[in-house]
């Protein structure tokens, strides 16, 4: 398990697993039980990304264009992540970082 990997995560009460991007530092991923993730939609994107979103797709290992929400972090226990789905490309990492900063008013 590594930073920027995409895994399946199903929050309690949700009907199906969703792609989740690990955004914790590599040190936290390697040494701690809890991780920060960004949730993505489970369905194919049918619209353009809003200012707080980035679209991930097959180049990131997903089956179709998927909206990734960059304005809300979820703290989970790494054992809750089930199936590795892919890895965010370098270009998309830059987009996610910029979108997280912008969406949270950090720049």
N, C-alpha and C positions, 0 to 999 in steps of 0.2 A: 504494500500500500504506500502510495506516494502523493505528495502535493501535485495538484493539477490533474489527477486521474478522475475519471467519471465512473461512479458506482451506482448501483440501484439502492434506493432507500425508500422505505414505506413507513411514513409517520403513523402513529397510532390513530386509528379511525379513518384513515384514507383508504379508498377501495383498491388501489393498485400502487406498485412501486413507481418511483419517479427517478430520472437521472439526477445525480447529485455530484457537484464538483467540489473536490477537497481543496480548500483555500487556506488551510493552516500551514504554518512554516514546516519545512522538512524536518527540523528538529522536534517539533511537537508531534508530527505524524510518527516519527521513529520511537519517541520516548514516552508519550502520554496516551492515556486511554480515550480522552475526549478530543474531538476535532470540530473545526468550523467548516461548514459546507454552504454552498449556494444551491438552491433547488431549481430544477428545470421542469418544464411541462412534460407530461407523459404523452401528449398528442402532437401530431405534426403541426408546425406553425403555419397558420393560414393568413397571417398579416405581418407587416413590418414590425421590427422591434421598437418598443417604446423607449424613451430616454433612459429608463432604468433597467433595460434588458440588452442582452447580446444573443444572437442566434448562433448556436452550435449545429454542426451537421456531420455528414459522413466523413469529412476530413478529420473530425475529432473522434470518430469511432461510433457515432450514432447512426440509426437507420434512416433518419430524415431530419430536416431542419427543425430545431427545437429551441424554444425560448428559455433563456437562463435569466432568472431574476437576480439582479445585482444590488438590490437595496435592502436586503434582509439576510442576515447570517443566521444559520441554525447551528446550535451546539448539540452534538450527538456523541454517543459512545461508538468508537470505531467498529465494534462488533455488530452494530446495527446495519452496517453496509454489507450488502450481500453479493452482488455479482459485478465484477469489473466490466465496464462497457466501453471504455476508451480512454483517451488522454487528450486534453485540450492542446491545440497547436500553439506554437510560439506567438503567432499573430493574434490569435484569439485571447491568449493570456494578456497581452497588452491591452486589447479592447476591454476585457473584463476588469482589469486594474483601473483603467481610465473611467469606466462606467461606475464601478464601486465608488471611486473618489468623487465623481460628479454627483451621483445619486444620493450620496450621504453628506454632501456639502463640505467635503474635505479639501476642495480646491477652489 
